[in-house]
Amino acid sequence: MQAAINVHRARDELSESSSEGSVRGDEGSLEDRRLSQEALDERTQSIRERGLPVRLFMEELPEDDGLYESRVHAEFVEDPNHPSGGYWHEAPPALLMIKVKPLPGFTSLRDRRRRPSELYHIALCLTSELHRFDLRDGSAGVRVARGLYGGLRERYHGKRALLRGWMQGTTLTLSRGTSVEGGNRSVVDDPDVRMFRAAGSYSDRDLQLAL
């Protein structure tokens, strides 16, 4: 219970500090990125030609069983400092992803420090969507997904990769030219990656990396 209160307060503090950040123009705009159009065009061309050298990371699955429920459950948290004596807390599902860490030679599309919210990652699906791995038995679906996720971590966690593809604005859509050390196929063709993507929110999108 106290942990939920602390999370609620931390979010309020983060919201206040974010509003004081040095954002120029609309977030993600050229002004915000501290780039000229000419510089952006040059860098996107470099990415198309050379790719992006990175290291991949995948965290272990969260332990909270509630995150795998197909419906979000709300819990009333008592807080004497809150005007209403408390608030309803909903634990949102976690986004499963392949995190991407730039390596030397990585072309950035920003000339400022990245904000915490600007984590480089390739989205897979939400924990609340894993039950779809078995449409007749949601619990079995989650168990199947857990096993497949473990296999993905063995293949990609800590591995160097060269991301290749085509640019759409400031987003790299990965192509089969993407390679991972020790891999026999591109991550784009990995059937397990496709299964996680097909499980929910990203089923109609290509594998992409927002830059």
Secondary structure in CASP SS format (residue, H / E / C, confidence):
PFRMAT SS
TARGET T0000
AUTHOR 0000-0000-0000
METHOD secondary structure of the structure
MODEL  1
M C 1.00
Q H 1.00
A H 1.00
A H 1.00
I H 1.00
N H 1.00
V H 1.00
H H 1.00
R H 1.00
A H 1.00
R H 1.00
D H 1.00
E H 1.00
L H 1.00
S H 1.00
E H 1.00
S H 1.00
S H 1.00
S H 1.00
E C 1.00
G C 1.00
S C 1.00
V C 1.00
R C 1.00
G C 1.00
D C 1.00
E C 1.00
G C 1.00
S C 1.00
L H 1.00
E H 1.00
D H 1.00
R H 1.00
R C 1.00
L C 1.00
S C 1.00
Q H 1.00
E H 1.00
A H 1.00
L H 1.00
D H 1.00
E H 1.00
R H 1.00
T H 1.00
Q H 1.00
S H 1.00
I H 1.00
R H 1.00
E H 1.00
R H 1.00
G C 1.00
L E 1.00
P E 1.00
V E 1.00
R E 1.00
L E 1.00
F E 1.00
M C 1.00
E C 1.00
E C 1.00
L C 1.00
P C 1.00
E C 1.00
D C 1.00
D H 1.00
G H 1.00
L H 1.00
Y H 1.00
E C 1.00
S C 1.00
R C 1.00
V C 1.00
H C 1.00
A E 1.00
E E 1.00
F E 1.00
V E 1.00
E E 1.00
D C 1.00
P C 1.00
N C 1.00
H C 1.00
P C 1.00
S C 1.00
G C 1.00
G E 1.00
Y E 1.00
W E 1.00
H E 1.00
E E 1.00
A C 1.00
P C 1.00
P C 1.00
A C 1.00
L E 1.00
L E 1.00
M E 1.00
I E 1.00
K E 1.00
V E 1.00
K E 1.00
P E 1.00
L C 1.00
P C 1.00
G C 1.00
F C 1.00
T C 1.00
S C 1.00
L C 1.00
R C 1.00
D C 1.00
R C 1.00
R C 1.00
R C 1.00
R C 1.00
P C 1.00
S C 1.00
E C 1.00
L C 1.00
Y C 1.00
H E 1.00
I E 1.00
A E 1.00
L E 1.00
C E 1.00
L E 1.00
T H 1.00
S H 1.00
E H 1.00
L H 1.00
H H 1.00
R H 1.00
F H 1.00
D C 1.00
L C 1.00
R C 1.00
D C 1.00
G H 1.00
S H 1.00
A H 1.00
G H 1.00
V H 1.00
R H 1.00
V H 1.00
A H 1.00
R H 1.00
G H 1.00
L H 1.00
Y H 1.00
G H 1.00
G H 1.00
L H 1.00
R H 1.00
E H 1.00
R H 1.00
Y H 1.00
H C 1.00
G C 1.00
K C 1.00
R E 1.00
A E 1.00
L E 1.00
L E 1.00
R C 1.00
G E 1.00
W E 1.00
M E 1.00
Q E 1.00
G C 1.00
T C 1.00
T E 1.00
L E 1.00
T E 1.00
L E 1.00
S C 1.00
R C 1.00
G C 1.00
T C 1.00
S E 1.00
V E 1.00
E C 1.00
G C 1.00
G C 1.00
N C 1.00
R C 1.00
S C 1.00
V H 1.00
V H 1.00
D H 1.00
D C 1.00
P H 1.00
D H 1.00
V H 1.00
R H 1.00
M H 1.00
F H 1.00
R H 1.00
A H 1.00
A C 1.00
G C 1.00
S C 1.00
Y C 1.00
S C 1.00
D C 1.00
R C 1.00
D C 1.00
L C 1.00
Q E 1.00
L E 1.00
A E 1.00
L C 1.00
END
